[in-house]
């Protein structure tokens, strides 16, 4: 929990009463927690609505109690749950409409990592950007959760996949997930390299979860009628993109926020996430977990992610 915003050290491991299970909700005994980028931002800079405040979007486990009006789940069901807060705990409550059944044979930890990362990647590539077979996709921050999901989805859709990462080692490891060409942003100019790899044409789709100057520079790496999708800021400052820079090649800039889509297009988004969980369970898509921490080590887990050492997902268990 946190009592104030700040660095990872503000996270405290303490006992508080279990949450109630109101109408339309599930109370879940947590088995695995997926740490999301939004969890870090909430801890660092979003004033808690009350204190103590338990941060965290995603957790998977078994249903311990079913609120009034919930018919699609029963006590004992294995589920992934998403809520604005409360995942960094041994017991959490979440609306039943933002819960998904875990297929038999799929462990809780990889299941917990699916909804936000894979759901966001799916929305960015195919709803916002209409990625098609034969096109080229540039995925920034390929070693992160959304990036690694997007690489797999783009490759399976028949695209040529370019990805940026901070080291040659990470880029080499990303090849097994579908990267055709890696770009080390620490040693290479990704705009120039993208144009070299596409014979000067640029990428049809660029997925940017970094923001700041990286988003601005990405416009220059777009192909004619390409689409740049902004899905995060990774703690960076605002991006001053000039509209005329998009005009020259008839480019498009789209923004994706999965939470807003879930609220406004619930039937489609909920079914899409359920299908992505099934695809992970069938082995068609992979969740790579870099490190697992105990919940008591939440501060260490957050610090590890912020160190940018992680390759894939970081999870916790109570």
ZAGU-517358 format. One record per residue (C-alpha): residue number from 1; x, y, z; residue in three letters. Coordinates in Angstrom, 3 decimals. Each point is the difference from the previous one (the first is absolute). Layout:
N
<atom pos="NUM" u="X" v="Y" w="Z" code="ALA"/>
...
! end
This chain:
318
<atom pos="1" u="0.000" v="0.000" w="0.000" code="UNK"/>
<atom pos="2" u="0.997" v="3.645" w="-0.250" code="UNK"/>
<atom pos="3" u="-0.706" v="2.937" w="2.279" code="UNK"/>
<atom pos="4" u="1.504" v="2.514" w="-2.425" code="UNK"/>
<atom pos="5" u="1.378" v="0.126" w="-3.515" code="UNK"/>
<atom pos="6" u="3.667" v="-0.471" w="-0.641" code="UNK"/>
<atom pos="7" u="2.748" v="-2.457" w="-0.979" code="UNK"/>
<atom pos="8" u="-0.326" v="-3.757" w="0.534" code="UNK"/>
<atom pos="9" u="0.986" v="0.408" w="3.651" code="UNK"/>
<atom pos="10" u="-3.405" v="1.510" w="0.832" code="UNK"/>
<atom pos="11" u="-1.549" v="-3.472" w="-0.404" code="UNK"/>
<atom pos="12" u="-0.682" v="-1.563" w="3.394" code="UNK"/>
<atom pos="13" u="-0.818" v="-3.624" w="0.766" code="UNK"/>
<atom pos="14" u="-2.669" v="0.086" w="2.713" code="UNK"/>
<atom pos="15" u="-3.218" v="-1.677" w="1.099" code="UNK"/>
<atom pos="16" u="-3.317" v="1.696" w="-0.678" code="UNK"/>
<atom pos="17" u="-3.564" v="-1.407" w="0.084" code="UNK"/>
<atom pos="18" u="-1.139" v="-1.962" w="-3.036" code="UNK"/>
<atom pos="19" u="-2.150" v="2.026" w="-2.400" code="UNK"/>
<atom pos="20" u="-3.743" v="-0.495" w="-0.114" code="UNK"/>
<atom pos="21" u="-1.627" v="-1.651" w="-3.008" code="UNK"/>
<atom pos="22" u="-2.704" v="2.371" w="-1.239" code="UNK"/>
<atom pos="23" u="-2.698" v="-0.683" w="-2.553" code="UNK"/>
<atom pos="24" u="1.352" v="-0.977" w="-3.413" code="UNK"/>
<atom pos="25" u="3.468" v="-0.800" w="1.318" code="UNK"/>
<atom pos="26" u="2.272" v="-2.929" w="0.814" code="UNK"/>
<atom pos="27" u="2.208" v="-0.496" w="3.053" code="UNK"/>
<atom pos="28" u="3.089" v="-1.923" w="-1.074" code="UNK"/>
<atom pos="29" u="2.729" v="-1.832" w="1.889" code="UNK"/>
<atom pos="30" u="2.991" v="1.203" w="-1.983" code="UNK"/>
<atom pos="31" u="2.557" v="-2.452" w="-1.353" code="UNK"/>
<atom pos="32" u="1.926" v="2.229" w="-2.412" code="UNK"/>
<atom pos="33" u="0.340" v="3.734" w="-0.638" code="UNK"/>
<atom pos="34" u="1.146" v="1.513" w="-3.289" code="UNK"/>
<atom pos="35" u="1.757" v="3.341" w="0.482" code="UNK"/>
<atom pos="36" u="-1.093" v="2.448" w="-2.685" code="UNK"/>
<atom pos="37" u="1.466" v="3.319" w="-1.086" code="UNK"/>
<atom pos="38" u="-3.092" v="1.720" w="1.343" code="UNK"/>
<atom pos="39" u="0.738" v="-1.450" w="3.442" code="UNK"/>
<atom pos="40" u="3.360" v="1.792" w="0.015" code="UNK"/>
<atom pos="41" u="-1.583" v="3.267" w="-1.112" code="UNK"/>
<atom pos="42" u="-2.731" v="-0.274" w="2.647" code="UNK"/>
<atom pos="43" u="2.559" v="-0.628" w="2.722" code="UNK"/>
<atom pos="44" u="2.248" v="2.826" w="-1.156" code="UNK"/>
<atom pos="45" u="-2.382" v="2.772" w="-0.896" code="UNK"/>
<atom pos="46" u="-3.755" v="-0.640" w="0.253" code="UNK"/>
<atom pos="47" u="-1.278" v="1.301" w="3.345" code="UNK"/>
<atom pos="48" u="-1.680" v="-2.904" w="1.828" code="UNK"/>
<atom pos="49" u="-3.745" v="0.487" w="0.484" code="UNK"/>
<atom pos="50" u="0.435" v="-1.033" w="3.641" code="UNK"/>
<atom pos="51" u="2.770" v="-1.403" w="2.182" code="UNK"/>
<atom pos="52" u="1.169" v="-2.620" w="0.355" code="UNK"/>
<atom pos="53" u="-0.424" v="-0.745" w="-3.710" code="UNK"/>
<atom pos="54" u="0.697" v="-3.343" w="-1.702" code="UNK"/>
<atom pos="55" u="1.264" v="0.552" w="-3.530" code="UNK"/>
<atom pos="56" u="-0.172" v="-2.379" w="-2.934" code="UNK"/>
<atom pos="57" u="-2.170" v="-0.953" w="-2.973" code="UNK"/>
<atom pos="58" u="0.348" v="-3.728" w="-0.627" code="UNK"/>
<atom pos="59" u="-0.123" v="-3.077" w="2.206" code="UNK"/>
<atom pos="60" u="-0.989" v="-3.621" w="-0.548" code="UNK"/>
<atom pos="61" u="-1.290" v="-2.531" w="2.498" code="UNK"/>
<atom pos="62" u="-3.077" v="-1.830" w="1.259" code="UNK"/>
<atom pos="63" u="-3.400" v="1.510" w="0.677" code="UNK"/>
<atom pos="64" u="-0.638" v="0.032" w="3.749" code="UNK"/>
<atom pos="65" u="-3.298" v="1.896" w="-0.024" code="UNK"/>
<atom pos="66" u="-2.515" v="1.053" w="-2.647" code="UNK"/>
<atom pos="67" u="-1.884" v="3.257" w="0.322" code="UNK"/>
<atom pos="68" u="-3.738" v="0.321" w="-0.530" code="UNK"/>
<atom pos="69" u="-1.070" v="-0.048" w="-3.631" code="UNK"/>
<atom pos="70" u="3.031" v="-1.922" w="-1.275" code="UNK"/>
<atom pos="71" u="-1.022" v="-3.133" w="-1.889" code="UNK"/>
<atom pos="72" u="2.924" v="-0.730" w="-2.321" code="UNK"/>
<atom pos="73" u="2.434" v="-0.994" w="2.777" code="UNK"/>
<atom pos="74" u="-0.139" v="-2.232" w="3.072" code="UNK"/>
<atom pos="75" u="2.098" v="-0.501" w="3.109" code="UNK"/>
<atom pos="76" u="3.087" v="-2.029" w="-0.930" code="UNK"/>
<atom pos="77" u="0.282" v="1.233" w="-3.598" code="UNK"/>
<atom pos="78" u="3.483" v="0.986" w="-1.154" code="UNK"/>
<atom pos="79" u="-0.066" v="3.530" w="-1.413" code="UNK"/>
<atom pos="80" u="2.102" v="2.934" w="-1.156" code="UNK"/>
<atom pos="81" u="-1.325" v="3.256" w="1.412" code="UNK"/>
<atom pos="82" u="0.581" v="3.604" w="-0.989" code="UNK"/>
<atom pos="83" u="-0.841" v="3.061" w="2.050" code="UNK"/>
<atom pos="84" u="1.395" v="3.507" w="0.441" code="UNK"/>
<atom pos="85" u="1.670" v="-0.997" w="3.275" code="UNK"/>
<atom pos="86" u="0.375" v="-2.798" w="2.505" code="UNK"/>
<atom pos="87" u="2.095" v="-2.646" w="-1.762" code="UNK"/>
<atom pos="88" u="3.065" v="0.270" w="2.267" code="UNK"/>
<atom pos="89" u="-1.652" v="-2.107" w="2.700" code="UNK"/>
<atom pos="90" u="-0.793" v="-3.543" w="1.047" code="UNK"/>
<atom pos="91" u="-3.729" v="0.715" w="-0.358" code="UNK"/>
<atom pos="92" u="-1.516" v="2.411" w="-2.495" code="UNK"/>
<atom pos="93" u="-3.419" v="1.044" w="-1.256" code="UNK"/>
<atom pos="94" u="-0.853" v="0.763" w="-3.635" code="UNK"/>
<atom pos="95" u="-3.112" v="0.442" w="-2.139" code="UNK"/>
<atom pos="96" u="-1.159" v="-3.271" w="-1.520" code="UNK"/>
<atom pos="97" u="-0.228" v="1.700" w="-3.402" code="UNK"/>
<atom pos="98" u="3.782" v="0.472" w="0.034" code="UNK"/>
<atom pos="99" u="0.803" v="-3.597" w="0.911" code="UNK"/>
<atom pos="100" u="0.853" v="-2.870" w="-2.332" code="UNK"/>
<atom pos="101" u="0.014" v="-3.728" w="0.616" code="UNK"/>
<atom pos="102" u="3.414" v="-1.700" w="-0.059" code="UNK"/>
<atom pos="103" u="0.011" v="-3.091" w="-2.247" code="UNK"/>
<atom pos="104" u="1.033" v="-3.321" w="1.497" code="UNK"/>
<atom pos="105" u="3.731" v="-0.548" w="-0.254" code="UNK"/>
<atom pos="106" u="0.968" v="3.683" w="0.018" code="UNK"/>
<atom pos="107" u="1.850" v="1.202" w="3.089" code="UNK"/>
<atom pos="108" u="-1.162" v="3.094" w="1.832" code="UNK"/>
<atom pos="109" u="3.179" v="2.040" w="-0.600" code="UNK"/>
<atom pos="110" u="-0.040" v="0.016" w="-3.821" code="UNK"/>
<atom pos="111" u="-3.783" v="0.381" w="0.010" code="UNK"/>
<atom pos="112" u="0.300" v="3.145" w="2.128" code="UNK"/>
<atom pos="113" u="2.325" v="1.544" w="-2.586" code="UNK"/>
<atom pos="114" u="-2.378" v="-0.307" w="-2.960" code="UNK"/>
<atom pos="115" u="-2.871" v="2.527" w="0.164" code="UNK"/>
<atom pos="116" u="1.852" v="3.331" w="-0.024" code="UNK"/>
<atom pos="117" u="3.128" v="-0.883" w="-1.994" code="UNK"/>
<atom pos="118" u="-1.533" v="-2.226" w="-2.658" code="UNK"/>
<atom pos="119" u="-3.304" v="1.868" w="-0.067" code="UNK"/>
<atom pos="120" u="1.789" v="3.310" w="-0.498" code="UNK"/>
<atom pos="121" u="2.262" v="-1.426" w="-2.703" code="UNK"/>
<atom pos="122" u="-2.990" v="-1.472" w="-1.839" code="UNK"/>
<atom pos="123" u="-1.866" v="3.318" w="0.113" code="UNK"/>
<atom pos="124" u="3.018" v="1.981" w="-1.161" code="UNK"/>
<atom pos="125" u="0.925" v="-2.194" w="-2.938" code="UNK"/>
<atom pos="126" u="-3.361" v="-1.029" w="-1.376" code="UNK"/>
<atom pos="127" u="-2.720" v="2.366" w="1.217" code="UNK"/>
<atom pos="128" u="1.971" v="3.251" w="-0.033" code="UNK"/>
<atom pos="129" u="2.479" v="-0.746" w="-2.814" code="UNK"/>
<atom pos="130" u="-1.653" v="-2.701" w="-2.137" code="UNK"/>
<atom pos="131" u="3.275" v="-1.913" w="-0.336" code="UNK"/>
<atom pos="132" u="-0.138" v="-2.410" w="-2.947" code="UNK"/>
<atom pos="133" u="2.104" v="-2.840" w="-1.313" code="UNK"/>
<atom pos="134" u="2.963" v="1.225" w="-2.023" code="UNK"/>
<atom pos="135" u="0.318" v="3.294" w="1.856" code="UNK"/>
<atom pos="136" u="2.859" v="1.073" w="2.259" code="UNK"/>
<atom pos="137" u="-0.502" v="0.683" w="3.713" code="UNK"/>
<atom pos="138" u="2.474" v="1.779" w="2.266" code="UNK"/>
<atom pos="139" u="-0.520" v="-0.904" w="3.660" code="UNK"/>
<atom pos="140" u="1.750" v="2.226" w="2.496" code="UNK"/>
<atom pos="141" u="1.153" v="-1.453" w="3.344" code="UNK"/>
<atom pos="142" u="-0.281" v="-3.539" w="-1.290" code="UNK"/>
<atom pos="143" u="1.272" v="-1.572" w="3.225" code="UNK"/>
<atom pos="144" u="-2.934" v="1.409" w="2.006" code="UNK"/>
<atom pos="145" u="-3.379" v="-1.587" w="0.541" code="UNK"/>
<atom pos="146" u="-1.935" v="1.811" w="-2.735" code="UNK"/>
<atom pos="147" u="2.992" v="-0.122" w="-2.333" code="UNK"/>
<atom pos="148" u="0.539" v="-3.745" w="0.301" code="UNK"/>
<atom pos="149" u="-3.713" v="-0.635" w="-0.491" code="UNK"/>
<atom pos="150" u="-0.115" v="2.285" w="-3.051" code="UNK"/>
<atom pos="151" u="3.008" v="-1.699" w="-1.583" code="UNK"/>
<atom pos="152" u="-1.718" v="-3.383" w="0.146" code="UNK"/>
<atom pos="153" u="-3.362" v="1.288" w="-1.213" code="UNK"/>
<atom pos="154" u="1.532" v="1.957" w="-2.885" code="UNK"/>
<atom pos="155" u="2.150" v="-2.921" w="-1.111" code="UNK"/>
<atom pos="156" u="-2.921" v="-2.426" w="0.079" code="UNK"/>
<atom pos="157" u="-1.992" v="2.482" w="-2.095" code="UNK"/>
<atom pos="158" u="2.620" v="-0.228" w="-2.762" code="UNK"/>
<atom pos="159" u="1.801" v="3.296" w="0.600" code="UNK"/>
<atom pos="160" u="3.716" v="0.680" w="-0.161" code="UNK"/>
<atom pos="161" u="0.885" v="0.921" w="3.585" code="UNK"/>
<atom pos="162" u="2.583" v="2.579" w="1.056" code="UNK"/>
<atom pos="163" u="0.597" v="0.685" w="3.664" code="UNK"/>
<atom pos="164" u="2.071" v="2.317" w="2.160" code="UNK"/>
<atom pos="165" u="1.663" v="-0.968" w="3.273" code="UNK"/>
<atom pos="166" u="2.847" v="1.264" w="2.163" code="UNK"/>
<atom pos="167" u="2.526" v="-2.768" w="-0.686" code="UNK"/>
<atom pos="168" u="1.105" v="-2.440" w="-2.681" code="UNK"/>
<atom pos="169" u="-0.570" v="-2.828" w="2.464" code="UNK"/>
<atom pos="170" u="-3.669" v="0.882" w="0.397" code="UNK"/>
<atom pos="171" u="-0.425" v="0.347" w="-3.756" code="UNK"/>
<atom pos="172" u="1.551" v="-3.400" w="-0.595" code="UNK"/>
<atom pos="173" u="-2.354" v="-1.600" w="2.504" code="UNK"/>
<atom pos="174" u="-2.986" v="1.723" w="-1.626" code="UNK"/>
<atom pos="175" u="0.618" v="-1.892" w="-3.226" code="UNK"/>
<atom pos="176" u="-1.652" v="-3.083" w="1.477" code="UNK"/>
<atom pos="177" u="-3.167" v="2.047" w="0.491" code="UNK"/>
<atom pos="178" u="-0.119" v="1.133" w="-3.629" code="UNK"/>
<atom pos="179" u="2.311" v="2.979" w="-0.483" code="UNK"/>
<atom pos="180" u="1.433" v="0.123" w="-3.515" code="UNK"/>
<atom pos="181" u="2.296" v="2.992" w="0.570" code="UNK"/>
<atom pos="182" u="1.102" v="1.432" w="3.329" code="UNK"/>
<atom pos="183" u="1.063" v="3.611" w="0.579" code="UNK"/>
<atom pos="184" u="2.167" v="0.889" w="2.991" code="UNK"/>
<atom pos="185" u="-1.236" v="3.483" w="0.847" code="UNK"/>
<atom pos="186" u="3.025" v="0.564" w="2.232" code="UNK"/>
<atom pos="187" u="2.416" v="-0.253" w="-2.924" code="UNK"/>
<atom pos="188" u="-2.143" v="0.565" w="-3.117" code="UNK"/>
<atom pos="189" u="-2.352" v="2.675" w="-1.269" code="UNK"/>
<atom pos="190" u="-3.261" v="-1.935" w="-0.267" code="UNK"/>
<atom pos="191" u="-1.430" v="2.322" w="-2.665" code="UNK"/>
<atom pos="192" u="2.992" v="-0.432" w="-2.305" code="UNK"/>
<atom pos="193" u="0.191" v="-3.740" w="0.678" code="UNK"/>
<atom pos="194" u="-3.711" v="-0.480" w="-0.674" code="UNK"/>
<atom pos="195" u="0.362" v="1.719" w="-3.362" code="UNK"/>
<atom pos="196" u="3.052" v="-2.112" w="-0.852" code="UNK"/>
<atom pos="197" u="-1.838" v="-3.212" w="0.832" code="UNK"/>
<atom pos="198" u="-3.033" v="1.018" w="-2.111" code="UNK"/>
<atom pos="199" u="1.911" v="1.311" w="-3.037" code="UNK"/>
<atom pos="200" u="-0.876" v="3.558" w="0.967" code="UNK"/>
<atom pos="201" u="-3.737" v="-0.606" w="0.288" code="UNK"/>
<atom pos="202" u="-0.463" v="-0.021" w="3.777" code="UNK"/>
<atom pos="203" u="-2.283" v="-2.067" w="2.219" code="UNK"/>
<atom pos="204" u="-3.714" v="-0.351" w="-0.707" code="UNK"/>
<atom pos="205" u="-0.802" v="-0.254" w="3.709" code="UNK"/>
<atom pos="206" u="1.994" v="1.262" w="2.974" code="UNK"/>
<atom pos="207" u="-0.984" v="-0.843" w="3.564" code="UNK"/>
<atom pos="208" u="1.442" v="2.465" w="2.531" code="UNK"/>
<atom pos="209" u="-0.265" v="-0.572" w="3.748" code="UNK"/>
<atom pos="210" u="2.793" v="2.440" w="0.857" code="UNK"/>
<atom pos="211" u="-1.303" v="3.440" w="-0.879" code="UNK"/>
<atom pos="212" u="1.992" v="3.217" w="0.221" code="UNK"/>
<atom pos="213" u="2.514" v="0.570" w="-2.775" code="UNK"/>
<atom pos="214" u="-0.232" v="-3.658" w="-1.013" code="UNK"/>
<atom pos="215" u="-3.580" v="0.550" w="-1.143" code="UNK"/>
<atom pos="216" u="0.969" v="3.142" w="-1.898" code="UNK"/>
<atom pos="217" u="2.898" v="-1.732" w="-1.752" code="UNK"/>
<atom pos="218" u="-2.210" v="-2.940" w="-0.931" code="UNK"/>
<atom pos="219" u="-1.971" v="2.174" w="-2.427" code="UNK"/>
<atom pos="220" u="3.087" v="0.174" w="-2.224" code="UNK"/>
<atom pos="221" u="0.218" v="-3.802" w="-0.051" code="UNK"/>
<atom pos="222" u="-3.512" v="-0.457" w="-1.423" code="UNK"/>
<atom pos="223" u="-0.718" v="-1.158" w="-3.524" code="UNK"/>
<atom pos="224" u="-2.491" v="1.782" w="-2.238" code="UNK"/>
<atom pos="225" u="-3.471" v="-0.354" w="1.593" code="UNK"/>
<atom pos="226" u="1.628" v="-1.593" w="3.034" code="UNK"/>
<atom pos="227" u="-1.540" v="0.009" w="3.460" code="UNK"/>
<atom pos="228" u="1.762" v="0.928" w="3.225" code="UNK"/>
<atom pos="229" u="-1.725" v="-1.348" w="3.106" code="UNK"/>
<atom pos="230" u="0.724" v="1.604" w="3.371" code="UNK"/>
<atom pos="231" u="-0.722" v="-2.225" w="2.978" code="UNK"/>
<atom pos="232" u="2.185" v="1.293" w="2.836" code="UNK"/>
<atom pos="233" u="2.485" v="2.546" w="1.185" code="UNK"/>
<atom pos="234" u="2.354" v="-2.086" w="2.195" code="UNK"/>
<atom pos="235" u="0.439" v="2.976" w="2.287" code="UNK"/>
<atom pos="236" u="1.047" v="2.336" w="-2.835" code="UNK"/>
<atom pos="237" u="-1.182" v="3.560" w="-0.442" code="UNK"/>
<atom pos="238" u="-2.533" v="1.089" w="-2.607" code="UNK"/>
<atom pos="239" u="0.522" v="-0.350" w="-3.734" code="UNK"/>
<atom pos="240" u="-0.251" v="3.071" w="-2.238" code="UNK"/>
<atom pos="241" u="-0.941" v="-1.499" w="-3.359" code="UNK"/>
<atom pos="242" u="-0.704" v="2.497" w="-2.768" code="UNK"/>
<atom pos="243" u="-3.118" v="-0.849" w="-1.980" code="UNK"/>
<atom pos="244" u="1.709" v="0.943" w="-3.269" code="UNK"/>
<atom pos="245" u="2.573" v="-2.750" w="0.601" code="UNK"/>
<atom pos="246" u="-2.860" v="-2.482" w="-0.377" code="UNK"/>
<atom pos="247" u="-1.449" v="1.700" w="-3.082" code="UNK"/>
<atom pos="248" u="3.013" v="-0.485" w="-2.236" code="UNK"/>
<atom pos="249" u="-0.437" v="-3.777" w="-0.259" code="UNK"/>
<atom pos="250" u="-3.689" v="-0.190" w="0.882" code="UNK"/>
<atom pos="251" u="0.898" v="-1.648" w="3.288" code="UNK"/>
<atom pos="252" u="-2.276" v="-0.704" w="2.961" code="UNK"/>
<atom pos="253" u="0.629" v="0.334" w="3.735" code="UNK"/>
<atom pos="254" u="-2.225" v="-2.131" w="2.225" code="UNK"/>
<atom pos="255" u="-0.213" v="-0.398" w="3.755" code="UNK"/>
<atom pos="256" u="-0.995" v="-3.197" w="1.791" code="UNK"/>
<atom pos="257" u="-1.191" v="-0.385" w="3.602" code="UNK"/>
<atom pos="258" u="-1.279" v="-3.499" w="0.676" code="UNK"/>
<atom pos="259" u="-1.901" v="1.024" w="3.117" code="UNK"/>
<atom pos="260" u="-2.070" v="2.517" w="-1.927" code="UNK"/>
<atom pos="261" u="-0.690" v="-2.525" w="-2.736" code="UNK"/>
<atom pos="262" u="-1.079" v="-2.606" w="2.555" code="UNK"/>
<atom pos="263" u="-2.522" v="2.413" w="1.499" code="UNK"/>
<atom pos="264" u="-1.375" v="1.234" w="-3.313" code="UNK"/>
<atom pos="265" u="0.175" v="-3.186" w="-2.092" code="UNK"/>
<atom pos="266" u="-0.340" v="-2.636" w="2.684" code="UNK"/>
<atom pos="267" u="-1.353" v="-2.948" w="-2.030" code="UNK"/>
<atom pos="268" u="2.732" v="0.253" w="-2.633" code="UNK"/>
<atom pos="269" u="2.921" v="0.679" w="2.334" code="UNK"/>
<atom pos="270" u="-1.015" v="-2.599" w="2.590" code="UNK"/>
<atom pos="271" u="-0.334" v="-2.704" w="-2.670" code="UNK"/>
<atom pos="272" u="3.307" v="1.039" w="-1.573" code="UNK"/>
<atom pos="273" u="1.863" v="-0.344" w="3.312" code="UNK"/>
<atom pos="274" u="-1.648" v="-3.369" w="0.677" code="UNK"/>
<atom pos="275" u="1.217" v="-1.235" w="-3.396" code="UNK"/>
<atom pos="276" u="3.532" v="1.246" w="0.669" code="UNK"/>
<atom pos="277" u="0.060" v="-1.905" w="3.301" code="UNK"/>
<atom pos="278" u="-1.125" v="-3.116" w="-1.885" code="UNK"/>
<atom pos="279" u="2.768" v="0.497" w="-2.567" code="UNK"/>
<atom pos="280" u="2.576" v="0.174" w="2.772" code="UNK"/>
<atom pos="281" u="-1.463" v="-3.143" w="1.548" code="UNK"/>
<atom pos="282" u="0.242" v="-1.789" w="-3.369" code="UNK"/>
<atom pos="283" u="3.637" v="1.032" w="-0.351" code="UNK"/>
<atom pos="284" u="-0.599" v="2.217" w="-3.030" code="UNK"/>
<atom pos="285" u="1.219" v="3.077" w="1.907" code="UNK"/>
<atom pos="286" u="2.691" v="0.105" w="2.659" code="UNK"/>
<atom pos="287" u="0.232" v="1.887" w="3.271" code="UNK"/>
<atom pos="288" u="3.649" v="0.237" w="0.990" code="UNK"/>
<atom pos="289" u="0.473" v="0.604" w="3.720" code="UNK"/>
<atom pos="290" u="3.381" v="1.494" w="0.798" code="UNK"/>
<atom pos="291" u="-0.181" v="-0.020" w="3.793" code="UNK"/>
<atom pos="292" u="-2.425" v="-0.913" w="2.763" code="UNK"/>
<atom pos="293" u="0.010" v="1.773" w="3.347" code="UNK"/>
<atom pos="294" u="-1.889" v="-0.571" w="3.221" code="UNK"/>
<atom pos="295" u="-2.618" v="2.627" w="0.778" code="UNK"/>
<atom pos="296" u="2.062" v="1.106" w="2.992" code="UNK"/>
<atom pos="297" u="2.696" v="0.988" w="-2.524" code="UNK"/>
<atom pos="298" u="-2.288" v="2.304" w="-1.997" code="UNK"/>
<atom pos="299" u="2.376" v="2.947" w="0.377" code="UNK"/>
<atom pos="300" u="2.840" v="-2.095" w="-1.418" code="UNK"/>
<atom pos="301" u="-2.216" v="-1.191" w="-2.853" code="UNK"/>
<atom pos="302" u="-0.968" v="3.555" w="-0.956" code="UNK"/>
<atom pos="303" u="3.626" v="1.123" w="0.213" code="UNK"/>
<atom pos="304" u="1.090" v="-2.893" w="-2.218" code="UNK"/>
<atom pos="305" u="-2.487" v="0.994" w="-2.710" code="UNK"/>
<atom pos="306" u="1.039" v="3.637" w="0.188" code="UNK"/>
<atom pos="307" u="3.651" v="-1.027" w="-0.401" code="UNK"/>
<atom pos="308" u="-0.929" v="-1.183" w="-3.528" code="UNK"/>
<atom pos="309" u="1.772" v="-3.303" w="0.547" code="UNK"/>
<atom pos="310" u="-3.110" v="-2.111" w="-0.501" code="UNK"/>
<atom pos="311" u="-0.499" v="-2.085" w="-3.116" code="UNK"/>
<atom pos="312" u="-3.698" v="-0.782" w="-0.025" code="UNK"/>
<atom pos="313" u="-2.324" v="0.022" w="2.973" code="UNK"/>
<atom pos="314" u="0.551" v="0.429" w="3.721" code="UNK"/>
<atom pos="315" u="-2.510" v="-1.661" w="2.312" code="UNK"/>
<atom pos="316" u="-0.612" v="-0.414" w="3.721" code="UNK"/>
<atom pos="317" u="-1.686" v="-2.591" w="2.182" code="UNK"/>
<atom pos="318" u="-1.405" v="0.462" w="3.535" code="UNK"/>
! end
